Amino acid sequence: MGDRGKAIVAMTEHHDDRGCHVTLRGQLDVRTVADLRLRLHGLIAGGSSPVLLDLGEVHVADATGFGFIVELLRRSRVAGRPLRIVAADDRTRRLLRRARLSRLLAGPPVDARALAAAAG
């Protein structure tokens, strides 16, 4: 528990003709979402192409982490910028279904490692 209080999440982004691909890795919780919130809100406000969010290597650790995902949906809708989750673990998929947000999911489960290998 020595790293308590450290942000243990990483974000990468790249753009192509399909949209803005954002990959998050690590743990979404009350300690980590503050830094991400500013970066992602700016990214959503700064464009019009779809945001394709890869959560395949993210652990949603608490309600704050899940609330952050819901908040991104609201922000993208207000900004008129579509947001789709292209990869998520089973637990996150279940949470989205329970919250009746499964429409955010872009398709069937995707293996995040295969997705990363294909990206190069």
The first five atom37 places (N, CA, C, CB, O) and aatype in JSON, in Angstrom:
{
  "aatype": [12, 7, 3, 1, 7, 11, 0, 9, 19, 0, 12, 16, 6, 8, 8, 3, 3, 1, 7, 4, 8, 19, 16, 10, 1, 7, 5, 10, 3, 19, 1, 16, 19, 0, 3, 10, 1, 10, 1, 10, 8, 7, 10, 9, 0, 7, 7, 15, 15, 14, 19, 10, 10, 3, 10, 7, 6, 19, 8, 19, 0, 3, 0, 16, 7, 13, 7, 13, 9, 19, 6, 10, 10, 1, 1, 15, 1, 19, 0, 7, 1, 14, 10, 1, 9, 19, 0, 0, 3, 3, 1, 16, 1, 1, 10, 10, 1, 1, 0, 1, 10, 15, 1, 10, 10, 0, 7, 14, 14, 19, 3, 0, 1, 0, 10, 0, 0, 0, 0, 7],
  "atom_mask": [
    [1, 1, 1, 1, 1],
    [1, 1, 1, 0, 1],
    [1, 1, 1, 1, 1],
    [1, 1, 1, 1, 1],
    [1, 1, 1, 0, 1],
    [1, 1, 1, 1, 1],
    [1, 1, 1, 1, 1],
    [1, 1, 1, 1, 1],
    [1, 1, 1, 1, 1],
    [1, 1, 1, 1, 1],
    [1, 1, 1, 1, 1],
    [1, 1, 1, 1, 1],
    [1, 1, 1, 1, 1],
    [1, 1, 1, 1, 1],
    [1, 1, 1, 1, 1],
    [1, 1, 1, 1, 1],
    [1, 1, 1, 1, 1],
    [1, 1, 1, 1, 1],
    [1, 1, 1, 0, 1],
    [1, 1, 1, 1, 1],
    [1, 1, 1, 1, 1],
    [1, 1, 1, 1, 1],
    [1, 1, 1, 1, 1],
    [1, 1, 1, 1, 1],
    [1, 1, 1, 1, 1],
    [1, 1, 1, 0, 1],
    [1, 1, 1, 1, 1],
    [1, 1, 1, 1, 1],
    [1, 1, 1, 1, 1],
    [1, 1, 1, 1, 1],
    [1, 1, 1, 1, 1],
    [1, 1, 1, 1, 1],
    [1, 1, 1, 1, 1],
    [1, 1, 1, 1, 1],
    [1, 1, 1, 1, 1],
    [1, 1, 1, 1, 1],
    [1, 1, 1, 1, 1],
    [1, 1, 1, 1, 1],
    [1, 1, 1, 1, 1],
    [1, 1, 1, 1, 1],
    [1, 1, 1, 1, 1],
    [1, 1, 1, 0, 1],
    [1, 1, 1, 1, 1],
    [1, 1, 1, 1, 1],
    [1, 1, 1, 1, 1],
    [1, 1, 1, 0, 1],
    [1, 1, 1, 0, 1],
    [1, 1, 1, 1, 1],
    [1, 1, 1, 1, 1],
    [1, 1, 1, 1, 1],
    [1, 1, 1, 1, 1],
    [1, 1, 1, 1, 1],
    [1, 1, 1, 1, 1],
    [1, 1, 1, 1, 1],
    [1, 1, 1, 1, 1],
    [1, 1, 1, 0, 1],
    [1, 1, 1, 1, 1],
    [1, 1, 1, 1, 1],
    [1, 1, 1, 1, 1],
    [1, 1, 1, 1, 1],
    [1, 1, 1, 1, 1],
    [1, 1, 1, 1, 1],
    [1, 1, 1, 1, 1],
    [1, 1, 1, 1, 1],
    [1, 1, 1, 0, 1],
    [1, 1, 1, 1, 1],
    [1, 1, 1, 0, 1],
    [1, 1, 1, 1, 1],
    [1, 1, 1, 1, 1],
    [1, 1, 1, 1, 1],
    [1, 1, 1, 1, 1],
    [1, 1, 1, 1, 1],
    [1, 1, 1, 1, 1],
    [1, 1, 1, 1, 1],
    [1, 1, 1, 1, 1],
    [1, 1, 1, 1, 1],
    [1, 1, 1, 1, 1],
    [1, 1, 1, 1, 1],
    [1, 1, 1, 1, 1],
    [1, 1, 1, 0, 1],
    [1, 1, 1, 1, 1],
    [1, 1, 1, 1, 1],
    [1, 1, 1, 1, 1],
    [1, 1, 1, 1, 1],
    [1, 1, 1, 1, 1],
    [1, 1, 1, 1, 1],
    [1, 1, 1, 1, 1],
    [1, 1, 1, 1, 1],
    [1, 1, 1, 1, 1],
    [1, 1, 1, 1, 1],
    [1, 1, 1, 1, 1],
    [1, 1, 1, 1, 1],
    [1, 1, 1, 1, 1],
    [1, 1, 1, 1, 1],
    [1, 1, 1, 1, 1],
    [1, 1, 1, 1, 1],
    [1, 1, 1, 1, 1],
    [1, 1, 1, 1, 1],
    [1, 1, 1, 1, 1],
    [1, 1, 1, 1, 1],
    [1, 1, 1, 1, 1],
    [1, 1, 1, 1, 1],
    [1, 1, 1, 1, 1],
    [1, 1, 1, 1, 1],
    [1, 1, 1, 1, 1],
    [1, 1, 1, 1, 1],
    [1, 1, 1, 0, 1],
    [1, 1, 1, 1, 1],
    [1, 1, 1, 1, 1],
    [1, 1, 1, 1, 1],
    [1, 1, 1, 1, 1],
    [1, 1, 1, 1, 1],
    [1, 1, 1, 1, 1],
    [1, 1, 1, 1, 1],
    [1, 1, 1, 1, 1],
    [1, 1, 1, 1, 1],
    [1, 1, 1, 1, 1],
    [1, 1, 1, 1, 1],
    [1, 1, 1, 1, 1],
    [1, 1, 1, 0, 1]
  ],
  "atom_positions": [
    [[0.81, -1.2, 0.0], [0.0, 0.0, 0.0], [0.85, 1.26, 0.0], [-0.92, 0.0, 1.18], [0.34, 2.35, 0.28]],
    [[2.11, 1.14, -0.3], [2.99, 2.29, -0.3], [2.7, 3.3, -1.38], [0.0, 0.0, 0.0], [3.11, 4.45, -1.27]],
    [[1.99, 2.88, -2.45], [1.71, 3.83, -3.52], [0.32, 4.45, -3.37], [1.83, 3.15, -4.86], [-0.22, 4.98, -4.34]],
    [[-0.24, 4.38, -2.21], [-1.54, 5.0, -1.96], [-1.45, 6.49, -2.23], [-2.01, 4.73, -0.5], [-0.53, 7.16, -1.76]],
    [[-2.4, 7.02, -2.97], [-2.39, 8.43, -3.3], [-1.74, 8.71, -4.64], [0.0, 0.0, 0.0], [-1.89, 9.8, -5.17]],
    [[-1.01, 7.75, -5.2], [-0.4, 7.93, -6.51], [-1.45, 7.64, -7.58], [0.83, 7.01, -6.69], [-2.26, 6.73, -7.44]],
    [[-1.43, 8.43, -8.64], [-2.31, 8.16, -9.77], [-1.76, 6.96, -10.52], [-2.43, 9.4, -10.71], [-0.62, 6.97, -10.97]],
    [[-2.57, 5.93, -10.64], [-2.12, 4.73, -11.31], [-2.97, 4.5, -12.56], [-2.18, 3.5, -10.36], [-3.62, 3.46, -12.7]],
    [[-2.96, 5.47, -13.45], [-3.69, 5.37, -14.7], [-2.9, 6.1, -15.78], [-5.12, 5.95, -14.57], [-2.26, 7.12, -15.51]],
    [[-2.94, 5.57, -16.99], [-2.23, 6.19, -18.11], [-3.22, 6.39, -19.25], [-1.01, 5.33, -18.57], [-4.15, 5.6, -19.42]],
    [[-3.02, 7.44, -20.02], [-3.88, 7.74, -21.15], [-3.03, 7.97, -22.38], [-4.77, 8.98, -20.86], [-2.04, 8.7, -22.34]],
    [[-3.42, 7.34, -23.48], [-2.8, 7.61, -24.77], [-3.9, 7.95, -25.75], [-1.94, 6.38, -25.27], [-5.04, 7.51, -25.59]],
    [[-3.57, 8.72, -26.76], [-4.56, 9.06, -27.78], [-3.89, 9.12, -29.14], [-5.25, 10.4, -27.46], [-2.72, 9.48, -29.26]],
    [[-4.65, 8.77, -30.15], [-4.22, 8.98, -31.53], [-5.46, 9.2, -32.39], [-3.38, 7.77, -32.05], [-6.56, 8.78, -32.05]],
    [[-5.26, 9.87, -33.5], [-6.36, 10.24, -34.39], [-6.17, 9.57, -35.74], [-6.46, 11.79, -34.56], [-5.04, 9.44, -36.23]],
    [[-7.27, 9.14, -36.33], [-7.24, 8.63, -37.69], [-8.59, 8.94, -38.34], [-6.94, 7.09, -37.71], [-9.38, 9.71, -37.79]],
    [[-8.85, 8.36, -39.5], [-10.08, 8.69, -40.22], [-11.35, 8.19, -39.52], [-10.01, 8.11, -41.61], [-12.44, 8.64, -39.86]],
    [[-11.23, 7.27, -38.55], [-12.4, 6.79, -37.81], [-12.72, 7.65, -36.6], [-12.18, 5.37, -37.37], [-13.84, 7.6, -36.09]],
    [[-11.77, 8.43, -36.14], [-12.02, 9.29, -34.99], [-10.81, 9.42, -34.1], [0.0, 0.0, 0.0], [-9.68, 9.18, -34.51]],
    [[-11.07, 9.8, -32.86], [-10.03, 9.99, -31.85], [-10.04, 8.77, -30.94], [-10.26, 11.3, -31.03], [-11.01, 8.55, -30.21]],
    [[-8.98, 7.98, -30.97], [-8.85, 6.77, -30.18], [-8.16, 7.12, -28.86], [-8.06, 5.68, -30.95], [-7.05, 7.65, -28.85]],
    [[-8.83, 6.83, -27.76], [-8.28, 7.1, -26.43], [-8.2, 5.77, -25.68], [-9.15, 8.15, -25.64], [-9.19, 5.06, -25.55]],
    [[-7.01, 5.46, -25.2], [-6.81, 4.23, -24.44], [-6.44, 4.61, -23.0], [-5.7, 3.34, -25.09], [-5.52, 5.39, -22.76]],
    [[-7.17, 4.04, -22.07], [-6.86, 4.22, -20.65], [-6.37, 2.89, -20.09], [-8.11, 4.74, -19.85], [-6.9, 1.83, -20.42]],
    [[-5.35, 2.97, -19.25], [-4.8, 1.78, -18.6], [-4.61, 2.09, -17.12], [-3.45, 1.34, -19.25], [-4.12, 3.16, -16.75]],
    [[-5.01, 1.16, -16.28], [-4.82, 1.34, -14.85], [-6.12, 1.25, -14.09], [0.0, 0.0, 0.0], [-7.0, 0.47, -14.45]],
    [[-6.24, 2.04, -13.06], [-7.38, 1.95, -12.15], [-8.12, 3.28, -12.11], [-6.92, 1.55, -10.75], [-7.52, 4.32, -11.82]],
    [[-9.41, 3.25, -12.4], [-10.24, 4.45, -12.27], [-10.87, 4.44, -10.89], [-11.34, 4.51, -13.38], [-11.65, 3.55, -10.54]],
    [[-10.53, 5.44, -10.11], [-11.1, 5.56, -8.77], [-11.03, 7.01, -8.34], [-10.36, 4.64, -7.76], [-10.63, 7.89, -9.11]],
    [[-11.42, 7.26, -7.11], [-11.49, 8.62, -6.6], [-10.13, 9.34, -6.69], [-11.98, 8.61, -5.16], [-10.09, 10.57, -6.79]],
    [[-9.03, 8.59, -6.65], [-7.7, 9.21, -6.69], [-7.23, 9.53, -8.1], [-6.7, 8.31, -6.03], [-6.38, 10.4, -8.28]],
    [[-7.76, 8.85, -9.1], [-7.18, 8.97, -10.44], [-8.01, 9.77, -11.43], [-6.95, 7.62, -10.99], [-7.48, 10.24, -12.44]],
    [[-9.31, 9.94, -11.18], [-10.13, 10.56, -12.22], [-9.95, 12.07, -12.35], [-11.56, 10.28, -11.94], [-10.25, 12.62, -13.42]],
    [[-9.48, 12.75, -11.33], [-9.36, 14.21, -11.4], [-8.44, 14.64, -12.54], [-8.83, 14.76, -10.08], [-8.79, 15.53, -13.32]],
    [[-7.27, 14.03, -12.65], [-6.34, 14.39, -13.72], [-6.92, 14.04, -15.09], [-5.0, 13.68, -13.53], [-6.8, 14.82, -16.04]],
    [[-7.52, 12.89, -15.19], [-8.1, 12.45, -16.46], [-9.27, 13.33, -16.88], [-8.56, 11.01, -16.37], [-9.45, 13.62, -18.06]],
    [[-10.06, 13.75, -15.91], [-11.25, 14.56, -16.19], [-10.89, 15.78, -17.02], [-11.93, 14.99, -14.88], [-11.53, 16.04, -18.04]],
    [[-9.9, 16.53, -16.61], [-9.51, 17.74, -17.34], [-9.04, 17.42, -18.75], [-8.42, 18.5, -16.58], [-9.42, 18.09, -19.71]],
    [[-8.2, 16.39, -18.87], [-7.67, 16.02, -20.19], [-8.78, 15.57, -21.13], [-6.63, 14.91, -20.05], [-8.82, 15.98, -22.29]],
    [[-9.68, 14.73, -20.65], [-10.73, 14.2, -21.52], [-11.81, 15.22, -21.81], [-11.34, 12.97, -20.89], [-12.37, 15.22, -22.91]],
    [[-12.13, 16.09, -20.86], [-13.11, 17.13, -21.14], [-12.59, 18.06, -22.24], [-13.44, 17.93, -19.86], [-13.34, 18.45, -23.13]],
    [[-11.32, 18.4, -22.17], [-10.71, 19.23, -23.21], [-10.7, 18.53, -24.55], [0.0, 0.0, 0.0], [-10.97, 19.16, -25.58]],
    [[-10.4, 17.26, -24.56], [-10.38, 16.49, -25.79], [-11.77, 16.42, -26.41], [-9.84, 15.07, -25.53], [-11.91, 16.59, -27.62]],
    [[-12.79, 16.17, -25.61], [-14.17, 16.1, -26.12], [-14.6, 17.45, -26.68], [-15.14, 15.64, -25.01], [-15.22, 17.51, -27.74]],
    [[-14.29, 18.52, -25.97], [-14.7, 19.85, -26.42], [-13.93, 20.32, -27.65], [-14.51, 20.85, -25.3], [-14.4, 21.19, -28.37]],
    [[-12.75, 19.74, -27.9], [-11.88, 20.24, -28.95], [-12.01, 19.58, -30.31], [0.0, 0.0, 0.0], [-11.1, 19.71, -31.13]],
    [[-13.09, 18.88, -30.59], [-13.21, 18.23, -31.89], [-14.62, 17.81, -32.19], [0.0, 0.0, 0.0], [-15.54, 18.03, -31.39]],
    [[-14.79, 17.18, -33.36], [-16.13, 16.74, -33.75], [-16.17, 15.27, -34.15], [-16.64, 17.59, -34.89], [-17.25, 14.69, -34.25]],
    [[-15.01, 14.67, -34.39], [-14.99, 13.25, -34.79], [-15.34, 12.39, -33.58], [-13.61, 12.85, -35.37], [-15.19, 12.83, -32.44]],
    [[-15.8, 11.17, -33.82], [-16.14, 10.28, -32.69], [-14.95, 10.02, -31.78], [-16.68, 8.96, -33.22], [-13.8, 9.97, -32.23]],
    [[-15.24, 9.85, -30.49], [-14.23, 9.45, -29.52], [-14.43, 7.95, -29.29], [-14.35, 10.27, -28.16], [-15.5, 7.52, -28.87]],
    [[-13.4, 7.19, -29.56], [-13.43, 5.73, -29.4], [-12.61, 5.4, -28.16], [-12.88, 4.99, -30.67], [-11.38, 5.5, -28.18]],
    [[-13.28, 5.02, -27.1], [-12.66, 4.85, -25.79], [-12.36, 3.39, -25.51], [-13.57, 5.43, -24.7], [-13.27, 2.56, -25.48]],
    [[-11.09, 3.06, -25.31], [-10.64, 1.71, -25.01], [-10.43, 1.59, -23.51], [-9.33, 1.36, -25.78], [-9.5, 2.17, -22.95]],
    [[-11.31, 0.83, -22.86], [-11.23, 0.6, -21.42], [-10.83, -0.84, -21.12], [-12.56, 0.94, -20.74], [-11.05, -1.33, -20.01]],
    [[-10.26, -1.52, -22.09], [-9.93, -2.93, -21.95], [-8.92, -3.23, -20.87], [0.0, 0.0, 0.0], [-8.89, -4.34, -20.34]],
    [[-8.09, -2.27, -20.53], [-7.07, -2.48, -19.49], [-7.29, -1.56, -18.3], [-5.68, -2.25, -20.06], [-6.34, -1.14, -17.64]],
    [[-8.57, -1.26, -18.04], [-8.94, -0.4, -16.92], [-9.72, -1.21, -15.9], [-9.76, 0.82, -17.41], [-10.58, -2.02, -16.25]],
    [[-9.42, -0.96, -14.64], [-10.22, -1.54, -13.56], [-11.01, -0.4, -12.95], [-9.32, -2.27, -12.48], [-10.43, 0.56, -12.42]],
    [[-12.34, -0.49, -13.03], [-13.2, 0.51, -12.41], [-13.34, 0.11, -10.94], [-14.62, 0.61, -13.13], [-14.07, -0.82, -10.61]],
    [[-12.63, 0.82, -10.08], [-12.46, 0.38, -8.69], [-13.56, 0.86, -7.76], [-11.16, 0.86, -8.18], [-13.78, 0.24, -6.71]],
    [[-14.25, 1.93, -8.1], [-15.28, 2.44, -7.19], [-16.31, 3.22, -7.99], [-14.65, 3.32, -6.08], [-16.21, 3.35, -9.21]],
    [[-17.31, 3.75, -7.28], [-18.39, 4.48, -7.93], [-17.88, 5.73, -8.64], [-19.45, 4.87, -6.91], [-18.46, 6.14, -9.65]],
    [[-16.83, 6.33, -8.14], [-16.26, 7.52, -8.79], [-15.73, 7.15, -10.17], [-15.14, 8.13, -7.93], [-15.92, 7.9, -11.13]],
    [[-15.07, 6.02, -10.28], [-14.56, 5.57, -11.58], [-15.68, 5.32, -12.57], [0.0, 0.0, 0.0], [-15.58, 5.72, -13.73]],
    [[-16.77, 4.66, -12.13], [-17.89, 4.43, -13.02], [-18.6, 5.74, -13.34], [-18.88, 3.43, -12.39], [-19.0, 5.97, -14.49]],
    [[-18.76, 6.6, -12.35], [-19.38, 7.91, -12.58], [-18.61, 8.73, -13.61], [0.0, 0.0, 0.0], [-19.2, 9.48, -14.37]],
    [[-17.31, 8.57, -13.61], [-16.46, 9.25, -14.59], [-16.83, 8.82, -16.01], [-14.97, 8.97, -14.31], [-16.9, 9.66, -16.91]],
    [[-17.06, 7.54, -16.23], [-17.45, 7.04, -17.55], [-18.8, 7.64, -17.95], [-17.52, 5.5, -17.56], [-18.98, 8.07, -19.09]],
    [[-19.74, 7.66, -17.03], [-21.07, 8.23, -17.3], [-20.95, 9.72, -17.6], [-22.02, 7.99, -16.1], [-21.62, 10.23, -18.5]],
    [[-20.09, 10.4, -16.86], [-19.87, 11.83, -17.08], [-19.31, 12.09, -18.49], [-18.9, 12.39, -16.02], [-19.71, 13.06, -19.14]],
    [[-18.41, 11.23, -18.95], [-17.88, 11.38, -20.31], [-18.98, 11.26, -21.35], [-16.79, 10.35, -20.57], [-18.98, 11.98, -22.34]],
    [[-19.91, 10.35, -21.12], [-21.05, 10.2, -22.03], [-21.86, 11.49, -22.09], [-21.94, 9.03, -21.59], [-22.19, 11.97, -23.18]],
    [[-22.18, 12.04, -20.94], [-22.95, 13.29, -20.9], [-22.21, 14.42, -21.6], [-23.25, 13.69, -19.44], [-22.8, 15.15, -22.4]],
    [[-20.93, 14.55, -21.3], [-20.13, 15.62, -21.92], [-20.11, 15.49, -23.43], [-18.71, 15.6, -21.38], [-20.26, 16.47, -24.15]],
    [[-19.92, 14.26, -23.91], [-19.85, 14.06, -25.36], [-21.19, 14.36, -26.02], [-19.4, 12.62, -25.68], [-21.24, 14.92, -27.11]],
    [[-22.28, 13.98, -25.36], [-23.61, 14.27, -25.91], [-23.85, 15.77, -25.99], [-24.69, 13.59, -25.06], [-24.34, 16.26, -27.0]],
    [[-23.52, 16.51, -24.93], [-23.68, 17.97, -24.91], [-22.82, 18.62, -25.99], [-23.32, 18.53, -23.53], [-23.25, 19.57, -26.64]],
    [[-21.61, 18.11, -26.18], [-20.69, 18.67, -27.18], [-21.04, 18.22, -28.6], [-19.26, 18.26, -26.85], [-20.45, 18.73, -29.56]],
    [[-21.98, 17.29, -28.74], [-22.32, 16.79, -30.07], [-21.24, 15.9, -30.67], [0.0, 0.0, 0.0], [-21.11, 15.79, -31.89]],
    [[-20.47, 15.28, -29.8], [-19.37, 14.43, -30.25], [-19.62, 12.99, -29.79], [-18.0, 14.95, -29.7], [-19.57, 12.72, -28.6]],
    [[-19.89, 12.08, -30.72], [-20.2, 10.7, -30.34], [-19.07, 10.05, -29.54], [-20.49, 9.86, -31.57], [-17.89, 10.26, -29.82]],
    [[-19.45, 9.27, -28.54], [-18.49, 8.52, -27.73], [-18.9, 7.06, -27.77], [-18.44, 9.06, -26.24], [-20.05, 6.72, -27.52]],
    [[-17.96, 6.19, -28.09], [-18.2, 4.75, -28.1], [-17.08, 4.05, -27.34], [-18.3, 4.21, -29.56], [-15.92, 4.42, -27.46]],
    [[-17.45, 3.05, -26.57], [-16.47, 2.24, -25.86], [-16.15, 1.04, -26.74], [-16.99, 1.8, -24.45], [-17.02, 0.21, -27.0]],
    [[-14.91, 0.96, -27.19], [-14.52, -0.1, -28.12], [-13.98, -1.34, -27.42], [-13.49, 0.43, -29.09], [-13.91, -2.4, -28.04]],
    [[-13.59, -1.22, -26.17], [-13.12, -2.38, -25.41], [-13.36, -2.09, -23.93], [-11.59, -2.67, -25.69], [-13.16, -0.97, -23.45]],
    [[-13.81, -3.13, -23.21], [-14.03, -3.0, -21.78], [-14.0, -4.4, -21.18], [-15.38, -2.27, -21.46], [-14.33, -5.38, -21.85]],
    [[-13.61, -4.48, -19.91], [-13.62, -5.79, -19.26], [-15.06, -6.19, -18.93], [-12.74, -5.77, -17.98], [-15.97, -5.37, -19.01]],
    [[-15.23, -7.43, -18.56], [-16.58, -7.94, -18.29], [-17.3, -7.17, -17.19], [-16.51, -9.41, -17.9], [-18.5, -6.91, -17.29]],
    [[-16.58, -6.81, -16.15], [-17.19, -6.09, -15.03], [-17.72, -4.73, -15.48], [-16.18, -5.9, -13.88], [-18.84, -4.36, -15.12]],
    [[-16.94, -4.0, -16.26], [-17.38, -2.69, -16.74], [-18.58, -2.85, -17.67], [-16.23, -1.97, -17.48], [-19.51, -2.04, -17.62]],
    [[-18.57, -3.87, -18.5], [-19.72, -4.14, -19.38], [-20.98, -4.42, -18.56], [-19.42, -5.35, -20.31], [-22.06, -3.92, -18.89]],
    [[-20.85, -5.2, -17.5], [-22.0, -5.49, -16.63], [-22.52, -4.2, -15.99], [-21.63, -6.51, -15.53], [-23.73, -3.98, -15.95]],
    [[-21.62, -3.36, -15.5], [-22.03, -2.09, -14.89], [-22.78, -1.22, -15.9], [-20.81, -1.33, -14.34], [-23.79, -0.61, -15.56]],
    [[-22.28, -1.15, -17.12], [-22.95, -0.36, -18.16], [-24.33, -0.93, -18.48], [-22.08, -0.31, -19.43], [-25.29, -0.17, -18.66]],
    [[-24.44, -2.25, -18.55], [-25.76, -2.86, -18.82], [-26.73, -2.56, -17.68], [-25.62, -4.39, -19.01], [-27.89, -2.21, -17.93]],
    [[-26.27, -2.7, -16.44], [-27.14, -2.43, -15.28], [-27.61, -0.98, -15.25], [-26.42, -2.76, -13.98], [-28.73, -0.68, -14.84]],
    [[-26.74, -0.08, -15.69], [-27.09, 1.34, -15.71], [-27.83, 1.72, -16.99], [-25.82, 2.2, -15.57], [-28.11, 2.9, -17.24]],
    [[-28.14, 0.72, -17.79], [-28.84, 0.9, -19.07], [-28.07, 1.8, -20.02], [-30.22, 1.48, -18.84], [-28.64, 2.61, -20.75]],
    [[-26.76, 1.63, -20.0], [-25.87, 2.39, -20.87], [-25.13, 1.5, -21.85], [-24.88, 3.18, -20.04], [-24.1, 1.89, -22.38]],
    [[-25.65, 0.31, -22.08], [-24.94, -0.62, -22.96], [-24.86, -0.1, -24.4], [-25.62, -1.98, -22.94], [-24.06, -0.61, -25.18]],
    [[-25.68, 0.89, -24.75], [-25.59, 1.48, -26.1], [-24.23, 2.15, -26.34], [-26.72, 2.5, -26.3], [-23.85, 2.4, -27.48]],
    [[-23.51, 2.43, -25.26], [-22.17, 3.0, -25.39], [-21.17, 2.01, -25.96], [-21.69, 3.48, -24.04], [-20.16, 2.4, -26.55]],
    [[-21.47, 0.73, -25.79], [-20.54, -0.3, -26.23], [-20.59, -0.42, -27.74], [-20.85, -1.65, -25.56], [-21.67, -0.54, -28.32]],
    [[-19.44, -0.38, -28.38], [-19.38, -0.37, -29.84], [-19.58, -1.75, -30.45], [-18.06, 0.19, -30.28], [-19.71, -1.85, -31.67]],
    [[-19.6, -2.79, -29.67], [-19.76, -4.12, -30.22], [-19.45, -5.17, -29.18], [0.0, 0.0, 0.0], [-19.44, -4.89, -27.98]],
    [[-19.18, -6.39, -29.63], [-18.86, -7.46, -28.7], [-17.54, -7.2, -27.98], [-18.81, -8.81, -29.43], [-16.76, -6.35, -28.42]],
    [[-17.28, -7.91, -26.89], [-16.02, -7.71, -26.17], [-14.81, -7.84, -27.09], [-15.9, -8.72, -25.02], [-14.76, -8.69, -27.98]],
    [[-13.85, -6.98, -26.85], [-12.63, -6.96, -27.65], [-11.45, -7.26, -26.73], [-12.44, -5.59, -28.38], [-11.38, -6.73, -25.62]],
    [[-10.54, -8.1, -27.18], [-9.34, -8.38, -26.41], [-8.41, -7.17, -26.54], [-8.64, -9.7, -26.9], [-7.9, -6.88, -27.63]],
    [[-8.19, -6.46, -25.44], [-7.4, -5.23, -25.46], [-5.98, -5.48, -25.95], [-7.37, -4.59, -24.07], [-5.4, -4.64, -26.63]],
    [[-5.41, -6.64, -25.6], [-4.05, -6.93, -26.05], [-3.98, -7.11, -27.55], [-3.52, -8.19, -25.37], [-3.03, -6.66, -28.19]],
    [[-5.0, -7.75, -28.13], [-5.05, -7.91, -29.59], [-5.23, -6.54, -30.26], [-6.21, -8.88, -30.01], [-4.63, -6.27, -31.31]],
    [[-6.04, -5.69, -29.65], [-6.26, -4.35, -30.19], [-4.95, -3.56, -30.19], [-7.33, -3.61, -29.38], [-4.64, -2.89, -31.17]],
    [[-4.19, -3.64, -29.09], [-2.92, -2.92, -28.98], [-1.91, -3.47, -29.99], [-2.34, -3.04, -27.54], [-1.17, -2.7, -30.61]],
    [[-1.88, -4.79, -30.17], [-0.94, -5.39, -31.12], [-1.27, -4.95, -32.55], [-0.96, -6.95, -31.01], [-0.37, -4.72, -33.36]],
    [[-2.56, -4.84, -32.86], [-2.96, -4.42, -34.21], [-2.61, -2.96, -34.46], [-4.47, -4.64, -34.41], [-2.32, -2.57, -35.59]],
    [[-2.64, -2.14, -33.39], [-2.33, -0.72, -33.53], [-0.84, -0.5, -33.74], [-2.79, 0.05, -32.29], [-0.42, 0.56, -34.2]],
    [[-0.06, -1.5, -33.42], [1.33, -1.41, -33.74], [2.28, -1.15, -32.68], [0.0, 0.0, 0.0], [3.48, -1.07, -32.92]]
  ]
}
